[in-house]
Amino acid sequence: MADCPTASNNTSSTGTSTAIRSLSLAGPHQLEPGHYVAVVAHEVPTDDKDSYHIKATSDNFVVVRNTCSIDIENTTTTQRQLQSQSMATMIQNARDDIFELFRSDISMPARCLRMVFHDCIGGRCDGCVNMENVEHRAVDVPMNALRDIGSRHRLTRADLWVLAGFCAVEFWMPPDNAIQFRFEHWGRRDCDAPMTAGPNPIMCHADFGTDSMLNFMQDQFGYSPSEVAAIMGAHTIGVMRRDVLGYEAPNGWVTDNQRFDNQYHQELIGRNGDMRLAPNWNQDLVRNGDSFLPDRWQWEGFPGGRQVTMLNS
């Protein structure tokens, strides 16, 4: 084992676990007897030499005699699937901070859900949304709101934004049907550009017809028509503001836009599938002559005297 480089001179200990910070991901390393947690991380470009984004950690393991560790990078267990109590604690702490943000600004859950959808278009969730694309207007609001949480818990933006999307749905779930999504996979890499730059993939558009929307979601995410119909229900929370994309829907798509349930689908086809109970939809033109945005067509209904809005897609 003499050929193995030693890592015993640069470690930090907490309780019975030792996190080895000097190991590179490639190649074997000599480990002294003791308790360890393997950490997969990359350095953050700051003046703090101990500043890292932790991507994954392993379960606590014990070395009982001098040995060469496995080559972490080439194991069959992917970095994103490594599980540990310490990582679970980090994620829970980030969840707590995200929920605190939501409680301080109840518009933020819907904003975060929109943000993570826009981030994941184009092949992968990479923590970058190109703000030069007008379809992304106002997505930078939740991006900036989450910045401190990401730094505090050393999560990549890509991981943090996906977690925020989970929390957004959980936040508005009815209490009698509440669940917590299991955040089992992490280690998503941020794009190499700043968070407001990077790739600029083609976006779906509110004027899409059925075929265009189904084809787009199939190409981007591999969704079946049933899955597309299901995910469109995410529009049950949030509103549309004319200063963002030119649509005007102060009440959103449904009569209660702070409750994540199946109202969106019921507004389309009627409660319990009875079309007679669906709103009497009429198309209306929103004029945006006072801005650079074009005029927009939208569908409006007034169930119970309260305006709800749908778009063509």
C-alpha positions in Angstrom: 0.0 0.0 0.0 3.0 2.3 0.0 2.1 3.7 -3.4 -1.1 5.2 -2.1 -0.9 9.0 -1.3 -1.8 9.7 2.3 -4.6 12.1 3.4 -4.1 12.0 7.1 -2.4 15.4 7.4 -5.3 17.5 6.2 -8.6 16.5 7.8 -11.2 18.1 10.0 -13.1 16.1 12.7 -16.6 16.5 14.2 -17.6 13.9 16.8 -16.8 10.5 15.4 -16.8 11.5 11.8 -13.8 12.8 9.8 -14.3 14.7 6.5 -11.3 14.4 4.3 -10.9 17.6 2.3 -7.6 17.1 0.5 -8.6 14.0 -1.6 -9.1 14.5 -5.3 -11.9 12.5 -6.9 -9.6 10.4 -9.1 -7.2 7.7 -8.0 -6.8 5.7 -4.7 -5.8 7.2 -1.4 -4.4 5.8 1.9 -6.8 6.1 4.8 -5.7 5.8 8.4 -8.0 3.8 10.7 -11.0 5.8 11.9 -14.5 7.0 11.0 -15.1 8.7 7.7 -17.7 10.3 5.5 -16.8 10.7 1.8 -17.6 14.1 0.5 -18.0 15.0 -3.2 -17.6 18.7 -3.5 -16.1 21.4 -5.7 -14.4 24.6 -4.5 -16.3 27.9 -4.6 -14.2 30.7 -6.2 -13.9 32.9 -3.0 -11.1 34.0 -0.7 -12.2 31.3 1.8 -10.0 28.3 1.0 -12.5 26.1 2.8 -15.5 27.3 0.8 -17.2 24.4 -1.0 -20.4 23.4 -2.7 -21.1 20.0 -1.3 -22.6 17.8 -4.1 -23.1 14.6 -2.2 -21.9 12.6 0.8 -21.7 9.0 1.7 -22.9 7.1 4.7 -20.5 7.0 7.7 -18.0 4.2 7.2 -15.2 2.8 9.3 -11.6 2.0 8.2 -10.1 -0.6 10.6 -6.6 -0.8 9.1 -4.5 1.1 6.7 -5.9 0.6 3.2 -6.4 2.2 -0.1 -9.8 3.7 -0.7 -11.8 3.0 -3.8 -11.6 5.3 -6.7 -14.7 7.4 -5.9 -15.1 8.8 -9.4 -15.3 5.4 -11.0 -17.7 3.6 -8.6 -21.0 2.3 -10.0 -22.9 4.4 -7.4 -23.5 7.8 -8.9 -22.7 10.9 -7.0 -26.4 12.0 -7.2 -27.6 8.9 -5.4 -25.2 9.0 -2.4 -27.2 9.2 0.8 -26.2 10.4 4.2 -27.6 11.9 7.4 -25.5 15.0 7.0 -26.7 15.7 3.5 -30.3 15.1 4.6 -29.8 17.6 7.4 -28.4 20.2 5.0 -31.4 19.7 2.6 -33.9 20.0 5.5 -32.2 23.2 6.7 -32.5 24.6 3.1 -36.2 23.5 3.0 -36.8 25.4 6.3 -35.3 28.6 4.9 -37.2 28.3 1.6 -40.5 27.9 3.5 -39.6 31.0 5.6 -39.0 32.9 2.4 -42.5 31.7 1.1 -44.1 32.8 4.4 -42.6 36.3 4.0 -43.7 36.6 0.4 -46.7 34.5 -0.7 -46.1 35.3 -4.4 -42.7 33.4 -4.2 -44.0 29.8 -4.4 -45.6 30.3 -7.8 -42.6 32.3 -8.9 -40.2 29.5 -7.9 -42.3 26.9 -9.7 -42.2 28.9 -12.9 -38.5 29.4 -12.5 -37.6 25.8 -12.2 -39.6 24.9 -15.2 -37.8 27.5 -17.3 -34.5 26.3 -16.0 -35.1 22.7 -16.9 -36.0 23.4 -20.6 -33.2 22.7 -23.0 -31.9 19.3 -21.8 -31.1 19.6 -18.1 -31.7 21.7 -14.9 -28.5 23.7 -14.8 -29.1 26.7 -12.6 -29.1 29.2 -15.4 -31.9 31.1 -17.1 -30.9 33.5 -19.9 -32.7 36.7 -19.1 -32.2 38.1 -22.6 -35.2 35.9 -23.6 -38.4 37.9 -23.0 -40.3 34.7 -22.2 -38.2 34.6 -18.9 -39.2 38.0 -17.7 -39.4 38.2 -13.9 -37.8 34.8 -13.4 -34.8 36.5 -11.9 -36.9 37.6 -9.0 -36.9 34.2 -7.3 -33.4 33.5 -8.6 -32.1 36.5 -6.6 -34.4 35.7 -3.6 -32.8 32.2 -3.2 -29.2 33.3 -3.6 -28.4 33.7 0.1 -30.1 30.3 0.9 -27.9 28.6 -1.7 -24.7 30.2 -0.3 -25.7 29.4 3.3 -26.3 25.7 2.6 -23.7 25.3 -0.1 -26.0 23.8 -2.7 -25.6 24.3 -6.4 -28.2 26.6 -7.9 -29.5 23.8 -10.0 -30.2 21.7 -6.9 -31.6 24.6 -4.9 -34.0 25.6 -7.6 -35.4 22.1 -8.0 -35.8 21.9 -4.2 -37.6 25.2 -4.3 -40.0 23.8 -6.9 -40.7 20.9 -4.6 -41.3 23.3 -1.7 -43.6 25.5 -3.8 -46.0 22.6 -4.4 -45.9 21.5 -0.8 -46.5 25.0 0.5 -49.9 25.3 -1.2 -51.1 21.7 -0.8 -54.4 21.4 1.1 -53.6 20.3 4.7 -55.7 17.2 4.4 -53.7 16.1 1.4 -50.2 17.4 2.2 -47.1 15.4 1.3 -43.4 16.1 1.3 -41.5 15.1 -1.8 -38.4 13.1 -1.3 -35.4 15.0 -2.5 -33.3 11.9 -3.3 -31.0 13.1 -6.1 -28.6 15.9 -5.9 -25.3 16.9 -7.5 -26.8 18.8 -10.5 -24.1 21.0 -12.1 -24.6 24.7 -12.7 -23.9 25.9 -16.2 -20.5 27.6 -16.7 -22.1 31.0 -17.3 -23.6 33.4 -14.7 -27.1 32.5 -13.5 -28.8 35.1 -15.8 -26.9 34.0 -18.9 -26.0 30.6 -20.3 -28.1 28.5 -22.8 -31.1 30.1 -24.5 -33.3 27.2 -25.7 -36.6 27.6 -27.5 -39.4 28.1 -25.1 -43.0 26.9 -25.3 -45.5 29.7 -26.0 -48.9 30.5 -24.7 -50.3 30.6 -28.2 -49.3 27.0 -28.8 -52.1 24.7 -29.9 -52.6 21.2 -28.5 -50.3 19.4 -31.0 -47.5 22.0 -30.6 -47.6 21.8 -26.8 -47.7 18.0 -26.8 -44.7 17.8 -29.2 -42.7 20.4 -27.2 -43.2 18.5 -23.9 -42.4 15.2 -25.6 -39.2 16.6 -27.1 -38.0 18.3 -23.9 -39.0 15.9 -21.2 -40.3 12.8 -22.9 -43.8 13.4 -21.5 -46.8 11.4 -22.7 -50.1 13.3 -23.4 -51.4 12.2 -20.0 -48.3 13.5 -18.3 -48.6 16.8 -20.1 -52.2 17.2 -19.0 -51.1 16.5 -15.4 -48.2 19.0 -15.3 -50.4 21.7 -16.8 -52.2 21.6 -13.5 -49.3 23.4 -12.0 -51.0 26.6 -13.2 -53.5 26.2 -10.3 -51.2 28.5 -8.3 -50.0 32.0 -9.3 -51.3 34.9 -11.4 -50.5 36.6 -14.7 -49.4 40.2 -14.7 -49.6 42.4 -17.7 -46.2 44.1 -17.0 -44.4 40.7 -17.2 -45.7 39.0 -20.4 -48.7 41.1 -21.4 -51.5 38.8 -20.0 -53.8 40.2 -17.3 -55.1 37.7 -14.8 -55.1 39.1 -11.2 -56.9 36.0 -9.9 -54.8 33.5 -12.0 -56.2 30.5 -13.7 -58.6 29.4 -10.9 -60.8 30.8 -8.2 -58.3 29.9 -5.4 -54.8 30.4 -6.7 -53.2 29.6 -3.3 -54.3 26.0 -3.2 -52.5 23.3 -5.1 -55.2 20.9 -6.3 -57.1 20.0 -9.4 -59.0 23.2 -9.8 -57.2 24.0 -13.1 -58.6 20.9 -14.7 -62.1 21.4 -13.2 -62.2 24.9 -14.7 -61.5 23.4 -18.1 -64.0 20.5 -18.1 -66.4 21.3 -15.3 -66.5 19.9 -11.8 -66.8 16.1 -11.7 -66.4 16.2 -15.5 -69.7 17.9 -16.1 -69.1 20.4 -18.9 -72.3 22.3 -17.9 -70.4 23.4 -14.8 -67.4 24.7 -16.6 -67.1 28.5 -17.1 -68.6 30.1 -20.2 -65.2 30.9 -21.8 -64.9 34.0 -23.9 -61.8 35.3 -25.7 -60.5 38.8 -24.8 -57.8 40.9 -26.2 -55.3 42.6 -23.8 -53.9 45.7 -25.4 -50.3 46.5 -24.5 -49.8 49.7 -26.5 -48.1 51.3 -23.5 -45.3 48.8 -23.5 -43.0 46.9 -25.8 -45.1 43.8 -25.4 -47.5 42.9 -28.2 -51.3 42.7 -27.6 -52.3 39.3 -26.2 -55.4 37.1 -26.6 -56.6 35.2 -23.5 -59.7 33.3 -22.5 -61.8 34.6 -19.6 -64.6 33.0 -17.5 -66.4 34.2 -14.4 -67.5 31.3 -12.2 -69.3 32.7 -9.2 -68.6 36.2 -10.5 -64.8 35.8 -10.1 -62.6 36.1 -13.1 -60.4 33.2 -14.1 -58.2 33.1 -17.1 -56.8 30.5 -19.5 -54.3 30.8 -22.4 -54.6 29.1 -25.7 -52.0 26.4 -24.8 
